[in-house]
Amino acid sequence: MSPATSVAFIVTAYNRQQYFAEAIESVLRMEEGIDSVDHLLLRNFEDTTVDAQLVARGVRLVPNYSPDVGGTLYSALDHTDAEFLAFVDDDDLVLPHRLRRFAEIRERIPDLAYYHNGFAAFSTVPPPSMSPADRSVGRRSTGGPSFRTYRAGDGEGFLRFLAQRSQEQNLSSTIVHRSVIERARPEFVELPAMTDTAMLVAGVASGAPLVFDEEISTLVRRHRENVSRTLRDTQRRAVALDIFSRLIARTPNVGVARDYLELRRARETVYNRVLGAPGSSEEILQAARTLLGYWKRLRAWRDLGFLELAATSLVVPPAVPALRPLLVPR
């Protein structure tokens, strides 16, 4: 293919041994389609039952004991010269066609900086197989293009697309040009959470094309540890949002990134409160107003769900009467 492309697939595992072998196996079984591929496994533990086999198959084992997820991901740049980086959480899986699919997109958009493919959730063991028809369900249902390309300068249209997407970002479904992370180093090394969103914000900051592909190429495992949120998780995500603000402040096309961050903050406020995190009625009310403003401006129907959550009995009772009028169309 042209241009020549090199990709490093980096599986990360921290204090969890039960999943990583499946994740790295899914990476090693991908179909070819890229000129050069590196395989890295970043962990804070050893596993003598599989380590020798992984090394024999070309996997580089990289010890990493940093508790900060952003610093861990950034450290991968020291262990590969690959042009593109694809991070895979240890509890997720990639489908065999993912590498070839990315190669096809890169050939059509040589200067892309950020690529995000579709994903499906699973909790079964073994995970489900997916036919080509299953993987293309997004394209079949919309009748639209198989992927969309945006730049930060696309403004309102890009923001509307982000607001209306049925899926948030997923780290295991993201491939970024290494320059995207290198430019964001000051913020990345401090990041305690939300690395998937960080990749998007950094991609917007790059000014280069961002590609959102409907083709499902990743399976995201749902289990007890990633469908709940502790108070510490909430605090770490709040820190991450503040770090994003710093990155956005030095972004040439600041408008889209700033508005997207405001939208994410409002969603986080509502979702955290629903999960039982501390929060005042006024905070929830202000978040609901923000969501409603974007809903009217962008016709972002997805945020109706967050507004409905905010207006339920799960929210502090004094906020409910004030929220209900917001749900009445005007």
N, C-alpha and C positions, 0 to 999 in steps of 0.2 A: 504494500500500500504506500501511498505518498500523501503527506510527508512521513518520514520515519518517526516512529513513536516508541517510547519506552514507558512502561508502567510498573510501579512497585505496589504490590498488594500487601498490606500491613495488617495482620490480625493482632488485636490487643486483648490481653487477658489480665485481670487484676483480682487477686484473692478468690478466684473461681476456677476450678479445674474440670468441672463436669461437661463443659460444652466445647472447649477450644479445639479439641481433636477433630470434631465434625466440621467446624468452621474452616480450619486449614485444609482439610480434605476436600471440601467443596471448592476452595480456591485452586488447589492443585489439579482438579479434574476439569477445569475450564477448557473450552476449545481454543485452539490457537487463532491468531488474527492480529497479533501485535509483534513488532520487530524484536523487542526485548522485554522480558518480564522478570522482575525480582520478587521473591517471596520472603517476607520477614514475619517473625513472631515475637512480639514484645510482651514479656510477662514478668511478674515479680515472684515466680516460683519455678522449680524444675519438675520434670516428670520423666523419670528414668525409663518408664515403660515405652515411651514413644520418641524420645528425643533423638536417639541414634538413627532411627528410621527417617525422621524428618530431615536431619542433616544429610543423610544419604540421598534424599530426593531433592536436595538443593535449597532447603529452607534455612535461612539464617536465624539463629536463636539470639535474641537481643535482651539481656537482663535489663529490667527497668523497675525502679522502686519509688518513682516519684508519685505522690498521691494526687498531684494536680493533673487532670486529664489533658489539658491544653499543652502543658510542658512535655507530657509523655508523647503526644502526637508530633509535636514539633521536633523532638529528639530523633524521630525517624529519619529526618533529612540528613542526619550525620552518617547514616548507614546505607544510603542508596544515592546514586546519581540520576535516577529515573526522572524523566521530564514530568510525568504525572504520578500522583499519589492516590491510591484507593484504600481507605481504611475500612476494616471489617471488624465489628464488635464480635467478641468470642461466642456470643449466643445467637448470632445470625448466620445465614448461609447465602452463598451466591449460586445462581443457576449457571449451567455449563455454557450458555450462549453469551454471557455478559461481556466477556472480553471482545468477542467478535462484533457484538453490537456496538460497543464503544468505538471500535476501530472504524466501523462504517460511518458513524456520526462524525468522527474526527476527520475523516477523509473529505466530508462535505463541508465542514466548518473548521479549517486548519488552525484558526486563531482562538478557538474556544478556551475559556479559562475554568469553567465550572460545568459539570455534567451531573445530572440527577436522574436516575432511572426510576420507574415504577416499582412498587414492592407490595407483597402480600403478607399478611400475618398468619402464623401457624402456632399450634401448641401440641400437635400430635407427634408421636415418636413411632416409626420414623416420619420425617416430614413428608408432605404431599408432593407428588410429582406434578408437573405442569406441562400441558401440551402447548404448542405454539398458539393455538386458538385461545387458550386460557390466558397466556401471557399478553395477548393483544386485546384484552377485554375493554380497556379504556378507549382504544381506537375504534373498535366496533360499535361501542355504545354512543360515541359522540359523532362518528362519521367524519371527524376532523383529521388533521395531520397526525402522524405518529409521534412527532416531537415539535416543540416550540422553541424558538430562539429569541432571547431578549438581551438588551443592553440597559445599563442604568439610565442612559439618556432617553429611553423609550417612555419614561415618566408614568403618567396616569394609567396607560394600558398595561404596563408591567406590574404596577401596584395592584390593579384590579385582578390580574391573573393570580398574584400571590394570595390575595385575600379570598379568592373564590376556590382555590384548590381544595380538594377533598382530603389531601394528605399534607401533613407538615413535612419538613425535611427529615431525612433519616441518614445518619452518618454512613452506614453500611451500603447505602445506595448512591453515594457521592464519589465522584472522581474529580480532583482539582489539579490544575497546573501548579507545580511547586512554587512558582513566583507569587501565586495568590497567598500562600502561607508565609513566604519569606517577607513580603511587604507588610504583613500583619503581625510580625514577630513580637513587637512590644506588648500587644494585647494577648496574643495567643499563649505565650508562656505563662501568663497569670490566670488563664481561664480555668475555673473549677467545674464547669458544667456547660451544657448546651453547645457542644462542639459542632453538632449538625447545623444549627443556626449560624454559628460563627463562620462556617465554610461559605454559607450563602452571603452573609454580610461582607466577608472578605472578597468574594467573587464580584459582588456589586461594586465594591471599592476599586477593583482592578480596571473597570471600564471596558473589559473585553466581553465577548459573547458568553451568555449563560444558556445552557441547553437543558430543557425539561422534557424527558422522554417518557411516553406513556407505556412503553414496553416493560413488563414486569421482569426484572432480572435479579431481584433479591427477595429472600424469605426472611421475615423478621419474627423471631420467636417471642411469644407472649408468655411470661411466667410471673410468679409472685413478686420478684424483685424489680420488675420494670413496669408494672401496672399500678404501683402504689407510690406515694410520695410522703417522705418524712419531713419534719420541720427543718432538719438540716438540708434536705434536698431543696426545699423552698428557698432557704437562705442563700444557698450556693447559686441557684438560678437567678436570684435578685442581683447578686454580685456580677454574674455573667452579663446581665442586661446593662448594668452600669459600664462594664468594660466595652460592650458593643457601642455605647454612646461615644466613648473616646475614639474608637475606630471610625465611626461615622463622621465625627467632627473633622477628620482630615480626608474625607472622601470628596472627590471633585463633584460628582453628581449626588449631592447630599440629600436631595428631596425625597426620592424613593426610599432610600435606606432609613431616613429619619421617620417617615410616615410608617414604614413597615415595622420599625422598632416600637413605635407608639401603639400600633395595633397589637403586637405581641405582648407588650406590657399589660394592656387591658385584658387580653385573654388569660394571661397568667394570673392576674388578680382574681378574676372570677373563678378560674379552675382551682386555684389554691384554696380559696374559701370553701368551695364545694367539698374539697378533700379534707377540710377541718383545720386548715392553717389559720392562725390569728389574722384578724382583719376587721376594720370598722365598717359600719354601715355606709359612711360617706365614701370610703375607698371603693366599695362595691358599686355604689351609685355612680360615682365618677367614671369607673371603668365601663359601666353599662352605657353611659352617655357617649363615651368615646366610641364604643362599638357601634352604637346606633348612628353616630355621625358618619363613620366609614361605610356602614350598610347603605345609608341613603346616598352617599357620594359615589360609591363604587358598585352599588347593587350587589354587595357581597353577602349573598343569602346564607352562607355558611355561619355567619356570626349570629344569626337568629337563634341557633342552638345554644350559644353562650349566653345570650340574653335570657332565654327561657330558663337556663340553669340559675342565673342570677335572681330570677323572680320566684324561684321555688322556696319551699320551707327549709331547704338546706342552708339558705342564707340567713344571717341574723335577722330575726323578725322585724325590727323597726325599719329595715330597708325595703321590705316587700311592698308596702303601700306606695312608696315613692317610685318603685321600679315599674309597677304595672302600667301606669300611663304611658311609659316609654314604648311599650310594646304595641300601642294603638297606632296603626298607620296614619300618616298625616299628609 
